[in-house]
């Protein structure tokens, strides 16, 4: 799963993804990094938008959705295995409301030293990530404002030589049963299929990226020396 990342600039949205965010007023967003409930850009079929990272489902009474009993629910990530049945996400998924989340890089927690060290993942080719997501529109019942929001889809990465090292392991479970999660990159030649294809075509694009795709390192470069094993992975 991902709880912090750096969105691309409006210039990259225009030059790489082909859409301008300046044709109509858009909420401001921070390119130096955002977390859940903050504003970021996302690409829908035929347009680009800025919205809340944390999808607002149809049943929500507020922008930060709650479940039964009024308990807050997390909607910035969605498991691809349950996207078609999860109450918060099944509607957008079945309606084909897939999107791409453009990112410079994203961070995941590495616990190999016995404490969390944020590890940063960029593309080795220096292109932006286009991460698989879903979008939704929700109308604020108090103001009537139509609010854009999105979520990132995640997949199991227990079998990945690099991504499986992220997140705190459960010592009671074997390595193949940790159910560690990672985002789903969509390569440029597949953007149109992800945004406009059938559910079956979209699901065929869900795959673990090759380790050589990553340019990675600690978010804080001063912690590089403490993580020698990760440096051995391409």
C-alpha positions in Angstrom: 0.0 0.0 0.0 1.0 3.6 -0.4 0.4 6.4 2.1 2.7 9.1 0.7 3.9 10.1 -2.8 5.0 13.1 -4.8 2.6 14.1 -7.6 3.9 15.4 -10.9 3.6 19.1 -11.8 1.0 20.6 -14.0 3.7 20.9 -16.7 4.2 17.1 -16.7 0.4 16.5 -16.7 0.4 18.6 -19.9 3.6 17.4 -21.6 3.6 13.7 -20.7 -0.1 12.9 -20.3 -1.5 15.5 -22.8 -3.9 17.4 -20.6 -3.9 20.9 -19.2 -5.2 21.7 -15.8 -5.3 25.4 -16.5 -8.5 25.5 -18.6 -10.7 25.7 -15.5 -10.0 26.5 -11.9 -8.5 23.5 -10.1 -7.7 23.0 -6.4 -4.0 23.6 -5.5 -1.8 20.6 -4.8 1.7 20.2 -3.4 4.3 18.5 -5.7 6.7 18.1 -2.8 4.6 15.3 -1.4 1.1 14.5 -0.2 -0.7 12.0 2.1 -4.2 10.7 2.3 -7.0 13.3 2.1 -4.8 15.8 0.4 -5.2 17.1 -3.2 -3.5 15.5 -6.2 -3.9 15.2 -10.0 -5.4 12.1 -11.7 -6.0 11.2 -15.4 -9.5 10.0 -16.5 -10.4 8.9 -20.0 -10.2 12.1 -22.0 -9.4 14.6 -19.2 -7.3 15.4 -16.1 -8.5 16.6 -12.8 -7.4 17.4 -9.3 -9.1 15.7 -6.4 -8.9 14.2 -2.9 -6.6 11.3 -2.5 -9.0 9.1 -0.7 -12.1 8.0 -2.7 -15.4 9.3 -1.4 -18.0 6.6 -1.8 -21.6 7.2 -2.7 -22.8 6.4 0.8 -20.5 8.9 2.6 -22.0 11.8 4.5 -18.7 13.6 4.6 -15.5 14.0 2.6 -13.7 11.8 5.0 -15.9 8.7 4.8 -17.0 6.6 7.7 -18.3 3.1 7.9 -20.8 1.4 10.3 -20.9 3.0 13.7 -19.3 6.2 12.4 -15.8 4.8 12.4 -13.5 6.4 9.8 -12.5 4.2 6.8 -9.4 4.4 4.7 -10.0 4.8 1.0 -6.7 6.0 -0.4 -5.8 2.4 -1.3 -8.0 -0.4 -2.7 -7.1 -4.1 -3.0 -7.4 -5.2 -6.6 -8.5 -8.7 -5.4 -11.7 -7.2 -3.8 -12.3 -4.1 -5.9 -15.4 -5.7 -7.5 -17.1 -6.4 -4.2 -15.9 -3.8 -1.7 -18.7 -1.4 -0.9 -16.6 1.7 -1.3 -15.1 0.8 -4.7 -17.4 -1.7 -6.5 -19.5 1.0 -8.1 -16.7 3.0 -9.7 -15.0 -0.3 -10.8 -18.1 -1.7 -12.5 -18.8 1.6 -14.2 -15.3 1.6 -15.6 -14.1 4.7 -13.7 -10.5 3.7 -13.9 -7.8 6.4 -13.7 -4.0 6.9 -13.7 -2.3 8.6 -10.8 0.8 10.4 -12.1 3.7 10.4 -9.6 7.3 11.4 -9.5 7.9 8.8 -6.9 6.3 7.1 -3.9 7.5 5.9 -0.5 7.1 2.6 1.4 8.3 1.7 4.9 11.3 -0.6 5.2 11.7 -2.5 8.4 14.9 -4.5 7.8 16.8 -2.5 10.4 14.2 -3.1 13.1 12.6 0.3 12.7 10.8 2.2 9.8 13.1 3.7 7.2 11.1 5.4 4.4 12.3 3.9 1.1 11.6 5.9 -2.1 10.7 4.4 -5.5 11.2 6.3 -8.7 11.5 5.0 -12.3 15.1 4.3 -13.4 14.2 5.9 -16.8 13.2 9.1 -15.0 9.7 9.0 -16.5 6.8 9.6 -14.2 4.8 6.7 -12.8 1.3 6.2 -14.0 -0.3 4.3 -11.1 -3.6 2.4 -11.5 -6.5 3.9 -9.7 -10.2 4.6 -9.5 -12.0 7.9 -9.4 -15.4 9.0 -8.2 -17.6 12.1 -8.0 -19.5 12.9 -4.8 -21.9 15.7 -4.1 -21.6 17.5 -0.8 -25.0 17.3 0.8 -24.5 20.6 2.6 -23.1 22.8 -0.1 -24.0 20.9 -3.4 -20.4 21.0 -4.4 -19.3 18.2 -6.7 -16.1 16.8 -5.2 -13.5 14.7 -7.2 -11.7 11.9 -5.5 -9.5 8.9 -6.3 -7.8 5.9 -4.9 -4.7 3.8 -5.8 -5.2 0.1 -6.5 -2.7 -2.3 -4.8 -1.6 -5.8 -5.5 0.1 -8.6 -3.5 3.9 -8.3 -3.8 5.1 -11.2 -1.6 6.9 -12.7 -4.6 8.7 -9.6 -5.7 12.5 -9.5 -4.8 12.5 -5.8 -4.0 8.9 -4.8 -3.0 8.5 -7.8 -0.7 11.2 -6.2 1.6 8.9 -3.3 2.4 6.5 -3.1 5.3 6.8 -4.6 8.7 6.7 -8.4 8.5 4.5 -10.6 10.6 6.8 -13.1 12.3 3.9 -15.5 12.7 3.5 -15.9 8.9 5.8 -17.4 6.3 7.3 -15.1 3.6 4.8 -16.2 0.9 1.8 -15.4 3.1 2.7 -11.9 4.4 0.3 -10.2 1.9 2.5 -7.2 1.5 1.0 -4.7 -0.9 2.3 -2.4 -3.6 0.8 0.0 -6.2 0.2 -1.1 -9.8 2.2 0.8 -12.5 0.7 1.0 -15.9 3.1 1.3 -18.8 2.6 4.1 -21.4 1.7 1.7 -24.2 -1.2 0.4 -22.0 -2.6 3.7 -20.8 -5.5 3.7 -23.2 -6.4 0.1 -22.5 -6.5 0.8 -18.8 -8.6 3.9 -19.2 -10.9 2.7 -22.0 -10.7 -1.1 -22.1 -13.0 -3.8 -20.7 -12.7 -5.1 -17.1 -11.0 -8.2 -18.5 -8.5 -6.1 -20.5 -7.7 -3.9 -17.4 -7.2 -6.9 -15.1 -4.7 -8.3 -17.6 -2.5 -5.3 -17.0 -2.2 -6.0 -13.3 1.3 -7.4 -12.8 4.4 -6.9 -10.7 6.9 -4.6 -12.3 10.4 -5.9 -13.0 13.0 -4.9 -10.4 15.2 -3.3 -13.1 12.4 -0.7 -13.6 13.2 0.9 -10.3 15.6 3.6 -9.3 15.3 3.4 -5.5 16.9 4.5 -2.3 16.1 5.9 1.1 14.0 9.0 1.2 16.6 10.4 3.5 20.0 9.7 1.8 21.8 9.8 5.1 20.3 6.4 5.9 21.8 4.7 2.8 24.7 3.1 4.8 22.3 1.3 7.1 20.6 -0.6 4.2 23.4 -2.5 2.4 21.2 -5.5 1.3 18.8 -3.4 -0.6 21.6 -1.8 -2.6 22.3 -5.3 -4.2 18.9 -5.3 -6.0 18.8 -3.7 -9.4 
